[in-house]
Amino acid sequence: MLKACFLRAGLVLILTFSLLAGIPLAISKSALAQSYPNRSVKIIVPFPAGGTADAIPRVIGDWLSRKWGHPVIIENRSGAGGNVGAELAYKSEPDGYTLLSAPPPPLVINQNLYQNLAFDPMQFEPVIVMAQVPNALMVNADKVTAKTVPEFIAYLKANPGKATSATQGNGTTSHLTSEMFQMMAKVRIQHVPYRGSAPALQGLLAGDVDFMFDNLGVSLPLIQSGKLRLLAVASEKRLPSLPDVPTMAETLPGFESAAWYAVVAPPKTPKAVVQKLNADISESLRDPEVRDRLKKLSAEIVGGSVDTAAKFMHKEVDRWNDVIKTANVKMQ
């Protein structure tokens, strides 16, 4: 009997110490989230300044800096289809003070294009998908006379391999969208890779290339001013803001492409910090001023939980991999 009592007492002590041992951990996680951030936060954008990939995190970063009372610094580190900046963020200290804001390439596309990445995109800690912007087919109005997608396809078929398509770089959404167009329309074109959306648009405006698939975020003002001609949007349905502009799918059923912009953290960033980031960015996306600024970039707010972002990105890996395999896209 006495031995049994000692055993029960020992078990109680073990359980008590186990519970007490867990308390500091819970308190530290809570304190970490409450104190974060206590200094400036850097958001790496793996593409040049001037494009939508740069503009959207700047809108969100400006709001966060005011909420947190600490600077949010946007650092553009472009190269290799977003891999340069993504690798830098991946290898940063996982403390929440260096983040990555990126469109699809370095997060869900490049692992199926590059054989030896220096980082594992699927090991990033997903935070949130902020917004998405539909891609669109636009042409240099001085070089291309076609005013509709069918007219443009007819021109391409009559001049195989002559028309040039600007892309944001090899493996980017504009590149893969252009490849998908070439495959579905059964035409041959020349791809001209640039280092981001802004320089690609400059090449299109200068007449160095004939056309481009780009998101409407930065290019819409150029279209509205008449410098570029918009033939179609690649959204599932016509945009309420552009009701007279047809979709690509009206000519090529099933054609759909949008660029989205996510925030991720280095692997092993504390869950409490990731959840704090998700909550604060979600709050920014509900702010009327932020929503208005994103609307001017033709951006549709996505938002959602950390789990929602993770599931979304996993689906995108499969979707773009299907395009890469079907179109037989290879990095040169």
C-alpha positions as CSV (number, residue, x, y, z in Angstrom):
1,M,0.0,0.0,0.0
2,L,2.8,2.4,1.0
3,K,4.7,1.6,-2.2
4,A,1.6,2.4,-4.3
5,C,1.1,5.7,-2.5
6,F,4.7,6.7,-3.3
7,L,4.2,5.7,-6.9
8,R,1.0,7.8,-7.2
9,A,2.8,10.7,-5.5
10,G,5.7,10.4,-8.0
11,L,3.4,10.4,-10.9
12,V,1.7,13.6,-9.6
13,L,5.1,15.3,-9.2
14,I,6.1,14.3,-12.8
15,L,2.9,15.6,-14.2
16,T,3.1,18.8,-12.2
17,F,6.7,19.5,-13.4
18,S,5.7,18.6,-17.0
19,L,2.9,21.1,-16.9
20,L,5.1,23.8,-15.2
21,A,7.8,23.2,-17.8
22,G,5.3,24.0,-20.5
23,I,4.2,27.3,-19.0
24,P,7.4,29.3,-19.8
25,L,7.2,28.1,-23.4
26,A,3.6,29.2,-23.8
27,I,4.4,32.5,-22.1
28,S,7.5,33.0,-24.3
29,K,5.5,32.4,-27.5
30,S,2.8,34.8,-26.4
31,A,5.4,37.4,-25.3
32,L,7.2,37.0,-28.7
33,A,4.1,37.7,-30.7
34,Q,3.2,40.7,-28.4
35,S,6.6,42.3,-28.6
36,Y,7.1,41.7,-32.4
37,P,8.2,43.8,-34.1
38,N,10.5,45.9,-31.9
39,R,12.6,47.2,-34.8
40,S,12.6,47.7,-38.5
41,V,11.4,44.8,-40.8
42,K,12.8,44.1,-44.2
43,I,10.7,42.7,-47.0
44,I,12.7,41.4,-49.9
45,V,11.1,41.7,-53.3
46,P,12.9,39.4,-55.8
47,F,12.1,41.6,-58.8
48,P,13.0,45.2,-59.8
49,A,11.1,48.3,-58.6
50,G,8.4,49.7,-60.8
51,G,6.2,46.6,-61.3
52,T,3.2,45.3,-59.5
53,A,5.3,42.8,-57.5
54,D,7.0,45.8,-56.0
55,A,4.0,48.1,-55.7
56,I,1.7,45.8,-53.7
57,P,4.2,45.1,-50.8
58,R,5.0,48.8,-50.7
59,V,1.3,49.6,-50.1
60,I,1.1,47.0,-47.4
61,G,4.5,47.8,-45.9
62,D,3.5,51.5,-45.6
63,W,0.5,50.6,-43.6
64,L,2.4,48.1,-41.4
65,S,5.1,50.7,-40.6
66,R,2.4,53.1,-39.3
67,K,0.8,50.3,-37.2
68,W,4.0,49.0,-35.8
69,G,5.8,52.3,-35.3
70,H,8.9,50.8,-37.0
71,P,10.1,51.2,-40.6
72,V,9.2,48.5,-43.1
73,I,12.0,48.5,-45.7
74,I,11.4,47.1,-49.2
75,E,14.6,45.7,-50.7
76,N,14.6,44.8,-54.4
77,R,17.0,41.9,-55.1
78,S,16.2,40.7,-58.7
79,G,17.7,37.9,-60.8
80,A,17.3,34.4,-62.0
81,G,13.5,34.6,-62.2
82,G,13.2,35.7,-58.6
83,N,15.6,33.0,-57.2
84,V,18.3,35.5,-56.1
85,G,16.0,37.4,-53.7
86,A,14.2,34.2,-52.6
87,E,17.5,32.5,-51.7
88,L,18.5,35.6,-49.7
89,A,15.3,35.5,-47.7
90,Y,15.4,31.8,-47.3
91,K,18.8,31.9,-45.6
92,S,17.9,34.9,-43.4
93,E,17.5,34.6,-39.7
94,P,14.0,33.1,-39.0
95,D,13.0,35.8,-36.6
96,G,10.4,37.6,-38.6
97,Y,12.6,40.6,-39.4
98,T,13.4,39.5,-43.0
99,L,10.4,38.4,-45.1
100,L,9.9,37.7,-48.8
101,S,7.1,39.1,-50.9
102,A,6.8,37.4,-54.3
103,P,4.6,36.5,-57.2
104,P,4.4,32.9,-58.3
105,P,7.9,32.2,-59.8
106,P,10.2,31.6,-56.8
107,L,7.4,30.1,-54.7
108,V,5.6,27.7,-56.9
109,I,7.1,27.6,-60.4
110,N,10.9,27.6,-60.3
111,Q,11.3,24.3,-58.5
112,N,9.9,22.7,-61.7
113,L,12.2,24.7,-64.0
114,Y,15.5,24.9,-62.3
115,Q,17.4,21.7,-61.4
116,N,19.6,23.0,-58.6
117,L,17.9,25.6,-56.6
118,A,19.8,26.8,-53.5
119,F,16.6,26.8,-51.5
120,D,13.5,24.7,-51.1
121,P,10.4,26.9,-51.8
122,M,8.1,24.5,-50.0
123,Q,10.0,25.0,-46.8
124,F,9.1,28.7,-46.6
125,E,6.6,29.6,-43.9
126,P,3.5,30.8,-45.8
127,V,2.0,34.0,-44.2
128,I,-0.7,35.2,-46.6
129,V,-1.6,35.8,-50.2
130,M,-2.3,39.5,-50.3
131,A,-3.9,40.0,-53.7
132,Q,-4.0,38.8,-57.3
133,V,-4.1,40.7,-60.6
134,P,-5.3,39.2,-63.9
135,N,-2.8,39.0,-66.7
136,A,-3.8,40.6,-70.0
137,L,-2.7,40.5,-73.7
138,M,-1.4,43.9,-74.8
139,V,0.4,45.0,-78.0
140,N,2.5,47.9,-79.2
141,A,-0.2,49.8,-81.1
142,D,2.4,51.2,-83.7
143,K,3.7,47.7,-84.6
144,V,0.6,45.5,-84.4
145,T,-2.5,46.4,-86.3
146,A,-4.7,43.7,-84.8
147,K,-7.5,44.9,-82.6
148,T,-8.9,41.6,-81.5
149,V,-7.5,38.2,-80.3
150,P,-8.7,36.4,-83.4
151,E,-7.1,39.0,-85.7
152,F,-3.9,38.8,-83.7
153,I,-3.8,35.0,-84.0
154,A,-4.4,35.2,-87.7
155,Y,-1.5,37.6,-88.0
156,L,0.8,35.2,-86.0
157,K,-0.2,32.2,-88.1
158,A,0.5,34.2,-91.3
159,N,3.9,35.2,-89.9
160,P,5.2,32.2,-87.9
161,G,8.1,32.9,-85.5
162,K,8.4,36.6,-86.4
163,A,6.4,38.3,-83.6
164,T,8.3,38.9,-80.4
165,S,6.8,38.5,-76.9
166,A,8.3,40.4,-73.9
167,T,8.4,38.5,-70.7
168,Q,9.3,39.4,-67.1
169,G,12.0,36.8,-67.4
170,N,12.4,33.1,-68.0
171,G,9.9,31.1,-65.9
172,T,7.8,34.0,-64.9
173,T,4.1,34.1,-65.1
174,S,4.2,36.3,-68.2
175,H,6.6,33.8,-69.8
176,L,4.4,30.8,-69.0
177,T,1.3,32.6,-70.0
178,S,2.9,33.4,-73.3
179,E,3.9,29.7,-73.7
180,M,0.4,28.7,-72.9
181,F,-0.9,31.1,-75.6
182,Q,1.5,29.7,-78.1
183,M,0.4,26.2,-77.4
184,M,-3.4,26.8,-77.3
185,A,-3.5,29.2,-80.3
186,K,-1.1,26.9,-82.2
187,V,1.2,29.7,-83.2
188,R,5.0,30.3,-83.1
189,I,6.5,33.3,-81.4
190,Q,9.9,34.6,-80.1
191,H,10.3,35.1,-76.4
192,V,12.4,38.1,-75.2
193,P,13.1,37.8,-71.5
194,Y,13.6,41.0,-69.4
195,R,14.5,41.4,-65.8
196,G,11.1,42.2,-64.5
197,S,7.8,43.8,-65.5
198,A,9.0,47.4,-65.6
199,P,11.9,46.9,-68.1
200,A,9.7,44.6,-70.2
201,L,7.0,47.3,-70.5
202,Q,9.7,49.8,-71.4
203,G,10.8,47.4,-74.2
204,L,7.2,47.1,-75.4
205,L,6.6,50.9,-75.3
206,A,9.9,51.5,-77.3
207,G,8.8,49.0,-79.9
208,D,11.6,46.6,-79.3
209,V,9.0,43.8,-79.0
210,D,5.5,43.4,-80.4
211,F,3.4,42.2,-77.5
212,M,3.3,41.0,-73.9
213,F,1.2,39.2,-71.3
214,D,1.4,41.3,-68.2
215,N,-0.7,41.9,-65.2
216,L,-2.8,45.1,-65.4
217,G,-1.4,46.6,-62.2
218,V,1.2,48.9,-63.8
219,S,0.3,48.6,-67.4
220,L,-3.4,49.8,-67.2
221,P,-2.4,53.6,-67.2
222,L,-0.3,53.0,-70.3
223,I,-3.3,51.3,-72.0
224,Q,-5.7,54.1,-70.9
225,S,-3.3,56.7,-72.3
226,G,-3.3,54.9,-75.7
227,K,0.4,54.0,-75.5
228,L,-0.5,50.3,-75.6
229,R,-3.5,48.4,-77.0
230,L,-5.3,45.9,-74.7
231,L,-6.7,43.0,-76.7
232,A,-8.1,40.8,-73.9
233,V,-7.8,39.9,-70.2
234,A,-6.9,36.4,-68.9
235,S,-9.4,36.4,-66.1
236,E,-12.2,33.8,-66.0
237,K,-14.8,36.5,-66.6
238,R,-14.8,40.0,-68.0
239,L,-13.7,42.6,-65.4
240,P,-16.4,44.9,-64.0
241,S,-14.0,47.8,-64.4
242,L,-13.4,46.8,-68.1
243,P,-16.7,45.4,-69.3
244,D,-16.0,46.0,-73.0
245,V,-12.7,44.1,-72.9
246,P,-13.2,40.4,-73.8
247,T,-11.5,37.5,-72.0
248,M,-8.9,35.3,-73.7
249,A,-11.2,32.4,-73.0
250,E,-13.8,33.8,-75.3
251,T,-11.4,32.9,-78.1
252,L,-9.4,30.2,-76.4
253,P,-11.7,28.3,-74.0
254,G,-10.0,27.5,-70.7
255,F,-7.3,30.2,-71.0
256,E,-6.9,31.8,-67.6
257,S,-3.9,33.4,-65.9
258,A,-3.4,35.7,-63.0
259,A,-0.4,36.9,-61.0
260,W,-0.7,36.8,-57.2
261,Y,1.4,38.3,-54.5
262,A,2.2,36.5,-51.3
263,V,4.3,37.1,-48.1
264,V,6.3,34.2,-46.7
265,A,8.9,33.9,-43.9
266,P,12.2,31.9,-43.7
267,P,11.9,28.3,-42.7
268,K,11.4,27.7,-38.9
269,T,10.1,31.2,-38.2
270,P,8.2,30.9,-34.9
271,K,4.5,30.2,-35.5
272,A,3.5,33.0,-33.2
273,V,5.3,35.5,-35.4
274,V,3.8,34.1,-38.5
275,Q,0.3,34.3,-37.0
276,K,1.0,37.9,-35.9
277,L,2.1,38.8,-39.4
278,N,-1.0,37.2,-40.9
279,A,-3.3,39.0,-38.5
280,D,-1.7,42.4,-39.1
281,I,-1.5,42.1,-42.9
282,S,-5.2,40.8,-42.9
283,E,-6.1,44.0,-40.9
284,S,-4.3,46.1,-43.5
285,L,-6.3,44.5,-46.3
286,R,-9.5,45.6,-44.6
287,D,-8.4,49.2,-44.5
288,P,-10.4,51.4,-47.0
289,E,-7.3,53.4,-48.0
290,V,-5.3,50.2,-48.7
291,R,-8.2,48.7,-50.6
292,D,-8.5,51.8,-52.7
293,R,-4.7,51.8,-53.5
294,L,-4.8,48.2,-54.5
295,K,-7.9,48.8,-56.7
296,K,-5.9,51.3,-58.6
297,L,-3.4,48.5,-59.3
298,S,-6.3,46.4,-60.6
299,A,-5.6,44.1,-57.7
300,E,-8.3,41.8,-56.2
301,I,-7.8,41.2,-52.5
302,V,-7.3,37.5,-51.5
303,G,-6.3,37.4,-47.8
304,G,-7.2,34.5,-45.5
305,S,-5.5,32.4,-42.9
306,V,-2.0,30.9,-42.9
307,D,-3.4,27.5,-43.7
308,T,-5.4,29.0,-46.6
309,A,-2.2,30.5,-48.0
310,A,-0.4,27.2,-47.7
311,K,-3.1,25.2,-49.5
312,F,-3.4,27.9,-52.2
313,M,0.4,27.7,-53.0
314,H,0.4,23.9,-53.0
315,K,-2.4,23.9,-55.7
316,E,-0.5,26.5,-57.7
317,V,2.6,24.3,-57.8
318,D,0.5,21.6,-59.5
319,R,-1.2,24.0,-61.8
320,W,1.9,25.7,-63.2
321,N,3.7,22.4,-63.4
322,D,1.0,21.1,-65.7
323,V,1.6,24.1,-67.9
324,I,5.4,23.6,-67.9
325,K,5.1,19.9,-68.8
326,T,2.3,20.4,-71.5
327,A,4.1,23.3,-73.2
328,N,7.5,21.5,-72.7
329,V,9.0,24.7,-71.2
330,K,12.7,24.3,-70.5
331,M,15.2,26.8,-69.1
332,Q,18.0,27.6,-71.5
